[in-house]
């Protein structure tokens, strides 16, 4: 019978951070990842100061700094006169060592975490292995059944199973966890466009007629997201690529000459935007964190950092009971108690942005109800030194910063 201390389902940022921290503390941990590698495009590639600080604390700052990356220090939105770009979040003005967002392909970060965790004798990573169901005995989850890419099946028993497998998590099918969803006014199209040296830098927004785009500076190209009304993907594609190019050129006129570099709709990927969370993140023997517990909107771009902070909090609360083999319901419940307020606060802000900004703009109306109110709020944020730093701090660190267990700390070098 295969057995481990902690079975982590899903090798994304939350799963790999949790596994590394637990293995560093001497906990036997096995990660099951259904893919054969980490190479997926258009995943979140933003590494915020909270995660940069974590990498520093666990001795990976130098290795991470050696990865190819682009550093972003500002957020600009087209909310000025004539839709001119205005800086609403100056991350570079924040105090501290990490006052920037690092843009790094997520697969590079995951490869780094996997390589570092692989140095620990208590860590196992099993690629091409998909968890297919939970093993439940006397009301407690005691592991998972799995299937490998070559069709082999098996069972892995664990003291604790942690679901880090995203919005499609197995755990979300458990009715006792109670999935609660919130309306989302948009979906997102992801694509790439060339970038030039004289373009704006950082995170940049573009606004057109019932069209909104967010652009992420990746050095030699822009990683672009175009927001469209929820459920209109098929209809919008039927209108033709030329119509889309015209809308994009209106929203970001300085990129108009490059919008036509999209050869076909195959270059445009759809993200079905969801905003939801489990009412309960746990049951005996099982804990859900990251997107498995709470799917976030792409608004503010902080879903990955929220998931990583979940993992840090989970490691800190679970190291001792996992090492002692005494993980109870109270232990997993503590993780939700710790992380739920931050999740609720973040999702509340995202829902506010949906209703007051994105939904009106996609419907051809003015954000915040009327032009005067929008202008007044814009003036407060851009003219006040402290209010201008609030969005930057929230982007950088979220609502609550977590610290890793002391057993997992290392020095760089």
C-alpha positions as CSV (number, residue, x, y, z in Angstrom):
1,X,0.0,0.0,0.0
2,X,1.4,3.4,-1.0
3,X,1.4,5.9,1.8
4,X,2.6,9.5,2.5
5,X,2.2,12.0,5.2
6,X,0.7,14.7,3.1
7,X,-0.7,14.2,-0.4
8,X,-0.8,17.5,-2.4
9,X,-3.1,17.3,-5.4
10,X,-2.0,19.8,-8.0
11,X,1.5,21.1,-8.8
12,X,0.6,24.8,-9.2
13,X,2.1,27.7,-7.1
14,X,0.1,26.8,-4.0
15,X,0.8,23.1,-4.2
16,X,4.5,23.5,-4.8
17,X,5.0,26.2,-2.2
18,X,3.2,24.1,0.4
19,X,5.1,20.9,-0.5
20,X,8.5,22.7,-0.3
21,X,7.7,24.2,3.1
22,X,6.5,20.9,4.5
23,X,9.4,18.9,3.1
24,X,11.9,21.4,4.5
25,X,10.3,20.8,7.9
26,X,10.7,17.1,7.6
27,X,7.2,16.1,6.6
28,X,6.8,13.3,4.1
29,X,4.9,14.9,1.2
30,X,3.9,13.7,-2.3
31,X,2.7,16.0,-5.1
32,X,0.4,14.5,-7.8
33,X,0.5,16.6,-11.0
34,X,-1.6,15.4,-13.9
35,X,0.5,17.1,-16.6
36,X,4.0,15.9,-17.8
37,X,5.5,19.4,-17.3
38,X,4.6,22.9,-16.1
39,X,4.5,24.5,-19.6
40,X,1.1,26.2,-19.9
41,X,0.7,29.5,-21.6
42,X,-1.4,32.4,-20.3
43,X,-1.2,31.4,-16.7
44,X,-0.7,34.1,-14.1
45,X,3.0,35.1,-14.3
46,X,2.9,37.9,-11.8
47,X,5.1,37.4,-8.7
48,X,4.2,40.1,-6.2
49,X,6.3,41.5,-3.3
50,X,4.7,39.2,-0.8
51,X,5.9,36.2,-2.8
52,X,9.3,37.7,-3.4
53,X,9.7,38.2,0.3
54,X,8.8,34.6,0.9
55,X,11.4,33.4,-1.6
56,X,13.9,35.6,0.2
57,X,13.0,34.1,3.6
58,X,13.4,30.5,2.4
59,X,16.7,31.2,0.7
60,X,15.6,31.3,-3.0
61,X,16.0,35.0,-3.7
62,X,19.3,34.6,-5.6
63,X,18.1,31.7,-7.7
64,X,14.8,33.5,-8.5
65,X,16.7,36.7,-9.4
66,X,18.7,34.7,-12.0
67,X,15.5,33.8,-13.9
68,X,14.7,35.9,-17.0
69,X,12.2,38.5,-15.8
70,X,10.6,41.9,-16.2
71,X,10.1,44.2,-13.3
72,X,6.9,46.3,-13.1
73,X,6.6,49.2,-10.7
74,X,3.4,51.0,-11.8
75,X,-0.2,50.5,-12.8
76,X,-1.7,52.9,-15.3
77,X,-5.3,53.2,-16.3
78,X,-7.0,55.4,-19.1
79,X,-9.0,57.5,-16.7
80,X,-7.5,61.0,-17.4
81,X,-8.8,63.6,-19.7
82,X,-9.4,62.1,-23.2
83,X,-8.7,58.7,-21.6
84,X,-5.1,59.5,-21.1
85,X,-3.0,57.1,-18.9
86,X,-2.9,58.0,-15.2
87,X,-0.8,56.1,-12.6
88,X,-3.1,54.8,-9.9
89,X,-0.7,52.4,-8.2
90,X,3.0,53.3,-7.8
91,X,4.5,50.1,-6.4
92,X,8.0,51.6,-6.8
93,X,7.2,54.2,-4.2
94,X,6.6,51.5,-1.5
95,X,9.2,51.1,1.2
96,X,11.1,47.8,1.4
97,X,13.4,45.6,-0.6
98,X,10.8,44.4,-3.0
99,X,8.9,47.3,-4.4
100,X,8.1,45.8,-7.8
101,X,6.2,43.0,-9.4
102,X,8.3,40.4,-11.2
103,X,7.0,39.1,-14.4
104,X,8.3,35.5,-14.7
105,X,6.8,32.6,-16.7
106,X,5.0,30.5,-14.2
107,X,6.7,27.3,-15.4
108,X,10.1,28.8,-14.5
109,X,8.9,29.5,-10.9
110,X,7.4,26.0,-10.6
111,X,10.6,24.4,-12.0
112,X,12.6,26.3,-9.4
113,X,10.3,25.2,-6.5
114,X,10.3,21.6,-7.7
115,X,14.1,21.5,-8.1
116,X,14.6,23.0,-4.6
117,X,12.0,20.6,-3.0
118,X,13.7,17.7,-4.8
119,X,16.7,18.2,-2.6
120,X,14.6,17.1,0.4
121,X,14.5,13.4,1.1
122,X,10.9,13.6,2.2
123,X,9.6,15.1,-1.0
124,X,8.2,13.2,-4.0
125,X,6.8,14.7,-7.2
126,X,4.8,12.4,-9.5
127,X,4.1,14.0,-12.9
128,X,1.6,12.5,-15.3
129,X,-0.4,11.4,-12.3
130,X,-4.0,12.6,-12.0
131,X,-6.0,12.2,-8.8
132,X,-9.4,10.7,-9.9
133,X,-11.3,10.4,-6.6
134,X,-10.9,10.6,-2.8
135,X,-10.6,7.5,-0.6
136,X,-13.0,7.9,2.3
137,X,-13.1,5.7,5.4
138,X,-15.4,6.2,8.3
139,X,-16.2,9.7,7.3
140,X,-12.5,10.7,6.8
141,X,-10.6,11.3,3.6
142,X,-7.6,9.0,3.8
143,X,-6.0,9.5,0.4
144,X,-6.7,9.5,-3.3
145,X,-7.1,7.1,-6.2
146,X,-5.0,8.1,-9.2
147,X,-4.4,7.3,-12.8
148,X,-1.2,7.8,-14.7
149,X,-0.7,8.9,-18.3
150,X,-0.1,5.3,-19.4
151,X,-3.4,4.2,-17.9
152,X,-2.1,2.6,-14.7
153,X,-4.3,3.2,-11.6
154,X,-3.5,3.0,-7.9
155,X,-4.2,4.4,-4.5
156,X,-2.1,6.7,-2.3
157,X,-3.0,6.9,1.4
158,X,-2.2,10.0,3.4
159,X,-2.6,11.5,6.8
160,X,-3.8,14.6,5.1
161,X,-4.8,15.4,1.5
162,X,-4.6,19.0,0.4
163,X,-6.5,20.0,-2.8
164,X,-4.5,22.5,-4.8
165,X,-5.9,21.6,-8.1
166,X,-7.6,24.8,-9.0
167,X,-11.1,25.7,-10.2
168,X,-11.7,22.1,-11.5
169,X,-10.8,20.6,-8.1
170,X,-12.2,17.2,-7.2
171,X,-13.1,18.7,-3.8
172,X,-15.6,21.1,-5.4
173,X,-17.8,18.2,-6.2
174,X,-18.3,17.4,-2.5
175,X,-21.7,18.8,-1.6
176,X,-20.8,19.2,2.1
177,X,-18.2,21.9,1.2
178,X,-20.9,24.2,-0.3
179,X,-19.7,26.1,-3.4
180,X,-21.0,29.7,-3.4
181,X,-20.7,31.6,-6.7
182,X,-21.0,35.4,-7.4
183,X,-22.0,37.0,-10.7
184,X,-19.2,38.0,-13.1
185,X,-19.9,40.5,-15.9
186,X,-17.1,39.5,-18.1
187,X,-14.9,36.8,-19.6
188,X,-11.3,37.5,-20.9
189,X,-9.5,36.9,-24.1
190,X,-5.7,36.4,-23.7
191,X,-3.2,37.0,-26.5
192,X,0.2,38.5,-27.3
193,X,1.3,41.6,-29.2
194,X,4.8,42.9,-30.0
195,X,6.2,45.6,-27.7
196,X,8.6,48.4,-28.6
197,X,11.0,50.3,-26.4
198,X,9.1,53.6,-26.6
199,X,5.8,52.0,-25.4
200,X,4.5,52.7,-21.9
201,X,5.8,50.3,-19.2
202,X,4.3,48.4,-16.3
203,X,0.7,47.3,-16.1
204,X,-1.4,49.4,-18.5
205,X,-5.1,49.6,-19.2
206,X,-6.9,50.6,-22.4
207,X,-10.6,51.7,-22.8
208,X,-12.8,51.8,-25.8
209,X,-16.5,51.7,-26.6
210,X,-17.8,48.8,-24.5
211,X,-14.3,47.4,-24.5
212,X,-11.6,47.2,-21.9
213,X,-8.1,45.8,-22.2
214,X,-5.3,45.2,-19.6
215,X,-1.7,45.0,-20.9
216,X,1.2,43.4,-19.0
217,X,4.7,44.5,-20.0
218,X,6.8,41.4,-20.7
219,X,9.8,43.2,-22.2
220,X,9.7,42.2,-25.9
221,X,5.9,41.6,-26.0
222,X,2.6,42.6,-24.3
223,X,0.6,39.9,-22.6
224,X,-2.9,41.2,-23.3
225,X,-6.3,40.6,-21.8
226,X,-9.4,41.9,-23.5
227,X,-12.6,41.9,-21.3
228,X,-15.8,40.9,-23.1
229,X,-19.3,40.6,-21.7
230,X,-19.9,37.3,-20.0
231,X,-20.9,34.5,-22.4
232,X,-20.4,36.5,-25.6
233,X,-17.3,34.6,-26.8
234,X,-19.0,32.8,-29.7
235,X,-20.9,35.9,-30.8
236,X,-17.8,38.1,-30.7
237,X,-15.7,35.7,-32.7
238,X,-18.5,35.4,-35.3
239,X,-18.1,39.2,-35.9
240,X,-14.7,38.5,-37.2
241,X,-11.1,39.3,-36.3
242,X,-11.1,42.6,-38.1
243,X,-13.9,43.9,-35.9
244,X,-11.9,42.9,-32.8
245,X,-8.8,44.5,-34.1
246,X,-10.8,47.8,-34.6
247,X,-12.1,47.7,-31.1
248,X,-8.7,47.0,-29.7
249,X,-7.1,49.8,-31.7
250,X,-9.7,52.2,-30.3
251,X,-9.0,51.1,-26.7
252,X,-5.2,51.2,-27.1
253,X,-4.5,53.5,-30.1
254,X,-0.7,53.4,-29.5
255,X,-0.9,49.7,-30.3
256,X,-3.2,50.0,-33.3
257,X,-0.5,49.2,-35.9
258,X,0.2,45.9,-34.1
259,X,-3.3,44.7,-33.5
260,X,-3.3,43.1,-37.0
261,X,-0.4,40.8,-36.0
262,X,-3.0,38.3,-34.7
263,X,-3.2,35.8,-37.6
264,X,-6.3,34.0,-36.5
265,X,-8.6,33.3,-33.6
266,X,-6.3,30.5,-32.6
267,X,-4.0,33.2,-31.2
268,X,-6.8,34.3,-28.8
269,X,-7.5,32.1,-25.8
270,X,-10.7,32.3,-23.7
271,X,-10.6,32.6,-19.9
272,X,-14.0,31.8,-18.4
273,X,-13.9,34.2,-15.5
274,X,-15.4,32.9,-12.2
275,X,-15.6,34.3,-8.7
276,X,-16.6,31.8,-6.0
277,X,-15.5,30.2,-2.8
278,X,-16.3,27.1,-0.7
279,X,-18.3,27.8,2.4
280,X,-16.1,25.0,4.0
281,X,-12.5,24.4,2.9
282,X,-12.2,21.2,4.8
283,X,-13.5,18.0,6.1
284,X,-11.7,15.4,8.2
285,X,-8.5,14.5,6.4
286,X,-8.9,17.1,3.6
287,X,-8.0,20.8,3.2
288,X,-8.6,23.0,0.1
289,X,-6.5,26.1,-0.6
290,X,-5.9,28.4,-3.5
291,X,-8.3,28.3,-6.4
292,X,-9.7,25.0,-5.2
293,X,-11.0,26.9,-2.2
294,X,-11.7,30.3,-3.9
295,X,-11.6,31.1,-7.6
296,X,-10.6,34.7,-8.1
297,X,-11.4,37.2,-10.8
298,X,-8.4,38.5,-12.7
299,X,-9.2,42.0,-11.3
300,X,-6.0,43.2,-9.5
301,X,-4.1,40.1,-10.7
302,X,-3.6,38.8,-7.2
303,X,-5.1,35.3,-7.4
304,X,-1.7,33.6,-7.4
305,X,-0.3,35.5,-4.5
306,X,-3.5,34.8,-2.5
307,X,-3.0,31.1,-3.2
308,X,0.7,31.2,-2.2
309,X,-0.2,33.0,1.1
310,X,-2.8,30.2,1.7
311,X,0.0,27.7,1.3
312,X,2.3,29.5,3.7
313,X,-0.4,29.8,6.4
314,X,-1.3,26.1,5.9
315,X,2.3,25.0,6.3
316,X,2.7,27.0,9.5
317,X,-0.4,25.6,11.0
318,X,0.1,22.0,9.9
319,X,3.8,21.3,10.3
320,X,3.6,20.1,13.9
321,X,0.5,17.9,13.6
322,X,1.7,16.4,10.4
323,X,5.1,15.5,11.9
324,X,3.3,14.0,14.9
325,X,0.7,12.3,12.8
326,X,-2.2,13.8,14.7
327,X,-3.9,16.1,12.1
328,X,-7.4,16.6,13.3
329,X,-10.4,18.7,12.1
330,X,-9.4,21.5,14.3
331,X,-6.0,21.8,12.6
332,X,-7.4,22.2,9.0
333,X,-10.2,24.4,10.3
334,X,-7.6,26.9,11.6
335,X,-6.3,27.4,8.1
336,X,-9.7,28.5,6.9
337,X,-10.2,30.7,10.0
338,X,-6.9,32.4,9.2
339,X,-7.4,32.9,5.5
340,X,-11.1,33.4,5.0
341,X,-11.2,37.1,6.1
342,X,-8.6,38.0,3.5
343,X,-10.4,36.0,0.8
344,X,-13.7,37.7,1.6
345,X,-12.2,41.1,1.6
346,X,-10.4,40.6,-1.7
347,X,-13.4,39.1,-3.4
348,X,-15.6,42.0,-2.0
349,X,-13.3,44.5,-3.6
350,X,-13.3,42.5,-6.9
351,X,-17.1,42.4,-6.8
352,X,-17.2,46.2,-6.3
353,X,-14.9,46.6,-9.3
354,X,-17.2,44.4,-11.3
355,X,-20.3,46.3,-10.5
356,X,-18.9,49.9,-10.4
357,X,-16.3,49.8,-13.1
358,X,-16.2,46.8,-15.5
359,X,-20.0,46.1,-15.9
360,X,-20.8,49.8,-16.7
361,X,-17.9,50.1,-19.1
362,X,-18.8,47.0,-21.0
363,X,-22.4,48.2,-21.2
364,X,-21.3,51.6,-22.5
365,X,-22.0,53.5,-19.3
366,X,-19.8,55.6,-17.1
367,X,-17.9,54.0,-14.2
368,X,-19.1,54.8,-10.6
369,X,-22.5,56.0,-11.8
370,X,-21.7,59.4,-13.3
371,X,-18.8,61.4,-14.7
372,X,-18.5,63.7,-11.7
373,X,-18.2,60.9,-9.2
374,X,-15.7,59.1,-11.4
375,X,-13.6,62.3,-11.7
376,X,-13.8,63.0,-8.0
377,X,-12.6,59.5,-7.1
378,X,-9.9,59.6,-9.7
379,X,-8.7,63.0,-8.3
380,X,-8.5,61.6,-4.8
381,X,-6.5,58.6,-5.8
382,X,-4.1,60.4,-8.1
383,X,-3.5,63.6,-6.0
384,X,-3.3,62.1,-2.5
385,X,0.1,60.6,-1.8
386,X,-1.3,58.1,0.7
387,X,-4.4,57.1,-1.3
388,X,-2.2,56.6,-4.3
389,X,-0.2,54.1,-2.3
390,X,-3.2,52.1,-1.0
391,X,-3.8,50.3,-4.4
392,X,-0.1,49.8,-4.7
393,X,0.2,48.2,-1.3
394,X,-2.8,46.0,-1.9
395,X,-1.4,44.8,-5.2
396,X,2.0,44.1,-3.5
397,X,0.9,42.4,-0.3
398,X,-2.8,41.8,-0.3
399,X,-4.8,42.2,3.0
400,X,-2.7,40.0,5.2
401,X,0.9,38.8,5.1
402,X,1.8,35.3,6.2
403,X,5.1,34.0,7.5
404,X,6.5,30.6,6.8
405,X,7.3,28.0,9.6
406,X,10.7,28.6,11.1
407,X,11.7,25.0,10.2
408,X,11.4,25.9,6.5
409,X,13.7,29.0,6.5
410,X,17.0,29.0,4.8
411,X,19.6,31.7,3.9
412,X,20.4,32.5,0.2
413,X,23.5,31.2,-1.3
